[in-house]
Amino acid sequence: MSDDEARRFMAEHAHYADDLPFWRAAADRLGSPVLDLGAAAGRVSLELARAGHRVWAVDRSPGMLAEIGRRLAGEEPGVRARVTAVQGDLRTFSLGERFGLVLVAMNTLQVLTDPADRLACLRCVRAHLADEGEFIFDVALPDVEEITESIGVERSGGRHRDPASGATLVHSAWYDAWEPATRTLEFTLRIVVHEHGTTREALRHHRVHLFSPEEIGELLTLSGMVPISVMGDFDGSPIGPYSERQIHRCRAVPA
């Protein structure tokens, strides 16, 4: 991903902040250092650094890391000093450090569509957890019936204003294909940007894996971790009939 693409990604997702209080509370409880795995442009990393935490922001994209650096340049020196941005792959990262909190936010684990890659990632996480540390992540809670019945139907994702540029972004999305055997979903996100009297459109195509809670339990066992709790939203509520996400807290099995 280029620097320009990373900057556009940040603008397109800047409105999303529902999870930030949750991640701040987790970091406050578990302490530094924190590993933000798949950090993208630093949406969570910078929030935690502003709250006083030392954060390692790991992403495989040089463009995303450049965007973190650009954003850090506008922060106070103390915030800049608390962020370590590192290029690394979800499946193979090795940092020589252990963390009280390893987090993977915003459905990022879903990009791992190969079973071997999912297990490799969780084993890397296990190797980086401090004693009594926690691995916390959120992924979608799929409604398979709803997916199969709405292939190709475009749905609104709302209108959002980018505070940095003043642009208005209109989001919508639709499902392209669903593979039940592998639980692989293909979908397209449409972003229409209105800025300074001009309009431009971007289409983002995604291919992701949708986890069932049972599959996550099996992966944790194979990777040497155990579940602590699972929630249906960032307010700590349990999974219910209308939950759209699953948030897992996990811990390493003692050696």
KEMAR-813965 format. One record per residue (C-alpha): residue in one letter; residue number from 0; x, y, z. Coordinates in Angstrom, 1 decimal, decimal comma. Layout:
+--------+-----+--------+--------+--------+
| residu | num |     c1 |     c2 |     c3 |
+--------+-----+--------+--------+--------+
|      A | NUM |      X |      Y |      Z |
...
+--------+-----+--------+--------+--------+
//
This chain:
+--------+-----+--------+--------+--------+
| residu | num |     c1 |     c2 |     c3 |
+--------+-----+--------+--------+--------+
|      M |   0 |    0,0 |    0,0 |    0,0 |
|      S |   1 |    1,4 |    3,4 |   -1,0 |
|      D |   2 |    1,6 |    6,4 |    1,3 |
|      D |   3 |   -1,3 |    8,0 |   -0,5 |
|      E |   4 |   -3,4 |    4,9 |   -0,2 |
|      A |   5 |   -2,6 |    4,7 |    3,5 |
|      R |   6 |   -3,6 |    8,4 |    4,0 |
|      R |   7 |   -6,9 |    7,7 |    2,2 |
|      F |   8 |   -7,5 |    4,6 |    4,3 |
|      M |   9 |   -7,1 |    6,7 |    7,5 |
|      A |  10 |   -9,5 |    9,4 |    6,2 |
|      E |  11 |  -12,1 |    6,7 |    5,3 |
|      H |  12 |  -12,0 |    5,1 |    8,7 |
|      A |  13 |  -11,3 |    8,2 |   10,9 |
|      H |  14 |  -15,0 |    8,3 |   12,0 |
|      Y |  15 |  -14,8 |    4,9 |   13,7 |
|      A |  16 |  -14,1 |    5,4 |   17,4 |
|      D |  17 |  -16,6 |    3,2 |   19,1 |
|      D |  18 |  -13,9 |    0,8 |   20,4 |
|      L |  19 |  -11,4 |    3,3 |   21,6 |
|      P |  20 |  -12,6 |    3,6 |   25,2 |
|      F |  21 |  -12,5 |   -0,2 |   25,4 |
|      W |  22 |   -8,9 |   -0,4 |   24,3 |
|      R |  23 |   -7,9 |    2,4 |   26,6 |
|      A |  24 |   -9,5 |    0,6 |   29,6 |
|      A |  25 |   -7,8 |   -2,7 |   28,7 |
|      A |  26 |   -4,4 |   -0,9 |   28,4 |
|      D |  27 |   -5,0 |    0,8 |   31,7 |
|      R |  28 |   -5,8 |   -2,5 |   33,4 |
|      L |  29 |   -2,9 |   -4,5 |   31,9 |
|      G |  30 |   -0,2 |   -1,9 |   31,6 |
|      S |  31 |    2,6 |   -1,2 |   29,1 |
|      P |  32 |    4,0 |   -2,1 |   26,8 |
|      V |  33 |    1,0 |   -2,8 |   24,5 |
|      L |  34 |    1,3 |   -4,5 |   21,1 |
|      D |  35 |   -1,1 |   -3,2 |   18,5 |
|      L |  36 |   -1,0 |   -5,9 |   15,9 |
|      G |  37 |   -2,1 |   -5,0 |   12,4 |
|      A |  38 |   -2,0 |   -1,3 |   13,5 |
|      A |  39 |   -2,7 |    0,1 |   10,1 |
|      A |  40 |   -2,4 |    3,9 |   10,3 |
|      G |  41 |   -2,2 |    4,0 |   14,1 |
|      R |  42 |   -5,9 |    4,7 |   14,9 |
|      V |  43 |   -5,6 |    2,7 |   18,2 |
|      S |  44 |   -1,9 |    3,1 |   18,8 |
|      L |  45 |   -1,9 |    6,9 |   18,9 |
|      E |  46 |   -5,0 |    6,9 |   21,2 |
|      L |  47 |   -3,2 |    4,7 |   23,7 |
|      A |  48 |    0,0 |    6,7 |   23,5 |
|      R |  49 |   -1,9 |    9,9 |   24,2 |
|      A |  50 |   -3,2 |    8,1 |   27,3 |
|      G |  51 |    0,4 |    7,5 |   28,5 |
|      H |  52 |    1,0 |    3,9 |   27,3 |
|      R |  53 |    4,1 |    2,6 |   25,5 |
|      V |  54 |    2,8 |    1,0 |   22,2 |
|      W |  55 |    4,4 |   -1,1 |   19,6 |
|      A |  56 |    2,5 |   -0,6 |   16,3 |
|      V |  57 |    3,1 |   -3,5 |   13,9 |
|      D |  58 |    1,9 |   -3,5 |   10,3 |
|      R |  59 |    3,2 |   -5,2 |    7,2 |
|      S |  60 |    2,6 |   -2,1 |    5,0 |
|      P |  61 |    5,4 |    0,5 |    4,6 |
|      G |  62 |    2,7 |    3,0 |    3,5 |
|      M |  63 |    0,8 |    2,5 |    6,8 |
|      L |  64 |    3,9 |    2,9 |    8,8 |
|      A |  65 |    4,7 |    6,1 |    6,9 |
|      E |  66 |    1,3 |    7,4 |    7,8 |
|      I |  67 |    1,8 |    6,6 |   11,5 |
|      G |  68 |    5,1 |    8,6 |   11,3 |
|      R |  69 |    3,3 |   11,5 |    9,6 |
|      R |  70 |    0,6 |   11,5 |   12,2 |
|      L |  71 |    3,1 |   11,3 |   15,0 |
|      A |  72 |    4,9 |   14,3 |   13,7 |
|      G |  73 |    1,9 |   16,4 |   14,8 |
|      E |  74 |    1,9 |   15,0 |   18,3 |
|      E |  75 |    3,6 |   16,1 |   21,5 |
|      P |  76 |    7,2 |   14,8 |   22,0 |
|      G |  77 |    6,0 |   12,5 |   24,8 |
|      V |  78 |    3,4 |   10,8 |   22,6 |
|      R |  79 |    6,0 |   10,4 |   19,8 |
|      A |  80 |    8,4 |    8,8 |   22,2 |
|      R |  81 |    5,9 |    6,2 |   23,4 |
|      V |  82 |    5,2 |    4,7 |   19,9 |
|      T |  83 |    7,5 |    2,2 |   18,3 |
|      A |  84 |    6,3 |    1,5 |   14,7 |
|      V |  85 |    7,6 |   -1,8 |   13,3 |
|      Q |  86 |    7,1 |   -3,6 |   10,0 |
|      G |  87 |    5,9 |   -7,1 |   10,6 |
|      D |  88 |    3,6 |   -9,8 |    9,3 |
|      L |  89 |    0,7 |  -11,2 |   11,3 |
|      R |  90 |    2,0 |  -14,7 |   10,7 |
|      T |  91 |    5,7 |  -14,4 |   11,4 |
|      F |  92 |    6,4 |  -11,3 |   13,6 |
|      S |  93 |    9,2 |  -11,6 |   16,1 |
|      L |  94 |    9,9 |   -8,6 |   18,3 |
|      G |  95 |   12,1 |   -9,8 |   21,2 |
|      E |  96 |    9,6 |   -8,3 |   23,7 |
|      R |  97 |    6,7 |   -9,5 |   25,7 |
|      F |  98 |    3,5 |   -7,5 |   26,3 |
|      G |  99 |    0,8 |   -7,2 |   28,9 |
|      L | 100 |   -1,7 |   -6,6 |   26,2 |
|      V | 101 |   -1,7 |   -7,8 |   22,6 |
|      L | 102 |   -4,6 |   -6,4 |   20,7 |
|      V | 103 |   -6,0 |   -6,9 |   17,2 |
|      A | 104 |   -8,7 |   -4,4 |   16,5 |
|      M | 105 |  -11,3 |   -3,8 |   13,8 |
|      N | 106 |  -11,7 |   -7,4 |   12,5 |
|      T | 107 |   -8,1 |   -7,5 |   11,3 |
|      L | 108 |   -7,7 |  -11,2 |   12,0 |
|      Q | 109 |  -10,3 |  -11,9 |    9,3 |
|      V | 110 |   -7,8 |  -11,1 |    6,6 |
|      L | 111 |   -6,2 |  -14,5 |    7,3 |
|      T | 112 |   -8,1 |  -16,7 |    5,0 |
|      D | 113 |   -5,7 |  -19,7 |    5,1 |
|      P | 114 |   -6,1 |  -21,9 |    8,2 |
|      A | 115 |   -2,4 |  -22,3 |    8,6 |
|      D | 116 |   -1,9 |  -18,6 |    8,6 |
|      R | 117 |   -4,5 |  -18,2 |   11,4 |
|      L | 118 |   -2,8 |  -20,7 |   13,6 |
|      A | 119 |    0,7 |  -19,2 |   12,9 |
|      C | 120 |   -0,6 |  -15,8 |   13,9 |
|      L | 121 |   -2,0 |  -17,0 |   17,2 |
|      R | 122 |    1,2 |  -18,9 |   18,0 |
|      C | 123 |    3,2 |  -15,7 |   17,4 |
|      V | 124 |    0,8 |  -13,9 |   19,8 |
|      R | 125 |    1,3 |  -16,6 |   22,4 |
|      A | 126 |    5,1 |  -16,2 |   22,2 |
|      H | 127 |    4,8 |  -12,4 |   22,9 |
|      L | 128 |    2,4 |  -12,5 |   25,9 |
|      A | 129 |    3,8 |  -11,5 |   29,3 |
|      D | 130 |    2,9 |  -13,6 |   32,3 |
|      E | 131 |   -0,7 |  -12,8 |   33,1 |
|      G | 132 |   -0,9 |  -10,8 |   29,8 |
|      E | 133 |   -4,0 |  -10,9 |   27,7 |
|      F | 134 |   -4,7 |  -11,3 |   24,0 |
|      I | 135 |   -7,8 |   -9,3 |   23,1 |
|      F | 136 |   -9,4 |   -9,1 |   19,6 |
|      D | 137 |  -12,7 |   -8,4 |   17,9 |
|      V | 138 |  -14,1 |  -10,1 |   14,8 |
|      A | 139 |  -17,5 |  -10,1 |   13,2 |
|      L | 140 |  -20,2 |  -12,5 |   14,5 |
|      P | 141 |  -21,6 |  -13,6 |   11,1 |
|      D | 142 |  -25,2 |  -14,1 |   10,3 |
|      V | 143 |  -24,9 |  -16,7 |    7,5 |
|      E | 144 |  -28,6 |  -16,6 |    6,6 |
|      E | 145 |  -28,5 |  -12,9 |    6,2 |
|      I | 146 |  -25,3 |  -13,1 |    4,1 |
|      T | 147 |  -26,7 |  -15,7 |    1,7 |
|      E | 148 |  -30,0 |  -13,8 |    1,3 |
|      S | 149 |  -28,5 |  -10,4 |    0,5 |
|      I | 150 |  -25,6 |  -11,2 |   -1,9 |
|      G | 151 |  -25,3 |   -8,1 |   -4,2 |
|      V | 152 |  -27,6 |   -5,9 |   -2,2 |
|      E | 153 |  -26,0 |   -2,5 |   -1,6 |
|      R | 154 |  -26,5 |   -1,2 |    2,0 |
|      S | 155 |  -25,8 |    2,2 |    3,4 |
|      G | 156 |  -22,9 |    2,7 |    5,9 |
|      G | 157 |  -23,8 |    6,2 |    6,7 |
|      R | 158 |  -22,3 |    9,7 |    6,1 |
|      H | 159 |  -19,2 |   10,8 |    7,9 |
|      R | 160 |  -17,1 |   13,9 |    8,0 |
|      D | 161 |  -13,3 |   13,8 |    8,0 |
|      P | 162 |  -12,2 |   16,3 |   10,6 |
|      A | 163 |   -8,8 |   16,7 |    9,0 |
|      S | 164 |  -10,0 |   17,7 |    5,6 |
|      G | 165 |  -13,6 |   18,6 |    6,1 |
|      A | 166 |  -14,6 |   16,2 |    3,4 |
|      T | 167 |  -17,9 |   14,3 |    3,6 |
|      L | 168 |  -17,6 |   10,5 |    3,0 |
|      V | 169 |  -20,6 |    8,4 |    2,1 |
|      H | 170 |  -20,1 |    4,7 |    2,8 |
|      S | 171 |  -22,0 |    1,7 |    1,4 |
|      A | 172 |  -21,2 |   -2,0 |    0,9 |
|      W | 173 |  -22,5 |   -5,2 |   -0,6 |
|      Y | 174 |  -21,6 |   -8,9 |   -0,4 |
|      D | 175 |  -20,1 |  -10,4 |   -3,6 |
|      A | 176 |  -19,7 |  -14,1 |   -2,7 |
|      W | 177 |  -19,9 |  -16,5 |    0,2 |
|      E | 178 |  -18,0 |  -19,8 |    0,4 |
|      P | 179 |  -19,7 |  -21,9 |    3,2 |
|      A | 180 |  -17,1 |  -24,6 |    3,3 |
|      T | 181 |  -14,2 |  -22,2 |    4,0 |
|      R | 182 |  -16,3 |  -19,5 |    5,6 |
|      T | 183 |  -14,8 |  -17,0 |    3,2 |
|      L | 184 |  -16,7 |  -13,8 |    2,3 |
|      E | 185 |  -16,0 |  -11,4 |   -0,5 |
|      F | 186 |  -17,5 |   -8,0 |   -0,3 |
|      T | 187 |  -17,1 |   -4,5 |   -1,7 |
|      L | 188 |  -17,0 |   -1,2 |    0,1 |
|      R | 189 |  -17,9 |    1,9 |   -1,8 |
|      I | 190 |  -16,7 |    5,3 |   -0,5 |
|      V | 191 |  -17,9 |    8,5 |   -2,2 |
|      V | 192 |  -16,0 |   11,6 |   -1,1 |
|      H | 193 |  -17,4 |   15,1 |   -1,4 |
|      E | 194 |  -14,7 |   17,7 |   -1,0 |
|      H | 195 |  -14,4 |   21,3 |   -2,1 |
|      G | 196 |  -17,1 |   21,0 |   -4,7 |
|      T | 197 |  -15,7 |   17,8 |   -6,2 |
|      T | 198 |  -16,8 |   14,2 |   -5,9 |
|      R | 199 |  -14,7 |   11,1 |   -6,2 |
|      E | 200 |  -15,5 |    7,4 |   -5,7 |
|      A | 201 |  -13,4 |    4,5 |   -4,5 |
|      L | 202 |  -14,2 |    0,8 |   -4,4 |
|      R | 203 |  -12,4 |   -1,4 |   -1,9 |
|      H | 204 |  -12,7 |   -5,2 |   -2,5 |
|      H | 205 |  -12,1 |   -7,5 |    0,4 |
|      R | 206 |  -11,8 |  -11,2 |    1,0 |
|      V | 207 |  -12,1 |  -12,3 |    4,6 |
|      H | 208 |  -12,6 |  -15,3 |    6,8 |
|      L | 209 |  -15,6 |  -15,2 |    9,2 |
|      F | 210 |  -14,9 |  -16,9 |   12,5 |
|      S | 211 |  -17,5 |  -18,9 |   14,5 |
|      P | 212 |  -17,0 |  -18,8 |   18,3 |
|      E | 213 |  -16,4 |  -22,6 |   18,2 |
|      E | 214 |  -13,5 |  -22,2 |   15,7 |
|      I | 215 |  -11,9 |  -19,6 |   17,8 |
|      G | 216 |  -12,0 |  -21,9 |   20,8 |
|      E | 217 |  -10,2 |  -24,6 |   18,8 |
|      L | 218 |   -7,6 |  -22,2 |   17,5 |
|      L | 219 |   -6,8 |  -21,0 |   21,1 |
|      T | 220 |   -6,3 |  -24,5 |   22,2 |
|      L | 221 |   -3,9 |  -25,3 |   19,3 |
|      S | 222 |   -1,9 |  -22,1 |   19,9 |
|      G | 223 |   -1,5 |  -22,6 |   23,7 |
|      M | 224 |   -4,0 |  -20,1 |   24,9 |
|      V | 225 |   -7,3 |  -20,3 |   26,9 |
|      P | 226 |  -10,3 |  -18,1 |   26,8 |
|      I | 227 |  -11,1 |  -15,7 |   29,7 |
|      S | 228 |  -14,3 |  -14,2 |   28,4 |
|      V | 229 |  -16,3 |  -13,4 |   25,2 |
|      M | 230 |  -18,4 |  -10,3 |   24,8 |
|      G | 231 |  -20,9 |   -9,2 |   22,2 |
|      D | 232 |  -20,0 |   -5,5 |   22,3 |
|      F | 233 |  -17,5 |   -3,1 |   23,6 |
|      D | 234 |  -19,7 |   -2,2 |   26,6 |
|      G | 235 |  -19,0 |   -5,7 |   28,0 |
|      S | 236 |  -22,5 |   -7,1 |   27,2 |
|      P | 237 |  -22,8 |  -10,8 |   26,3 |
|      I | 238 |  -23,3 |  -12,2 |   22,9 |
|      G | 239 |  -27,1 |  -12,0 |   22,1 |
|      P | 240 |  -29,4 |  -12,6 |   19,2 |
|      Y | 241 |  -28,7 |   -9,3 |   17,6 |
|      S | 242 |  -24,9 |   -9,1 |   18,3 |
|      E | 243 |  -22,8 |   -8,2 |   15,2 |
|      R | 244 |  -19,4 |   -8,8 |   16,8 |
|      Q | 245 |  -17,5 |  -11,1 |   19,1 |
|      I | 246 |  -14,8 |   -9,8 |   21,4 |
|      H | 247 |  -12,5 |  -12,3 |   22,9 |
|      R | 248 |  -10,2 |  -12,0 |   26,0 |
|      C | 249 |   -7,5 |  -14,8 |   26,1 |
|      R | 250 |   -4,5 |  -15,8 |   28,2 |
|      A | 251 |   -1,5 |  -18,0 |   27,6 |
|      V | 252 |   -1,5 |  -21,5 |   29,1 |
|      P | 253 |    1,3 |  -21,5 |   31,7 |
|      A | 254 |    4,4 |  -23,3 |   30,5 |
+--------+-----+--------+--------+--------+
//
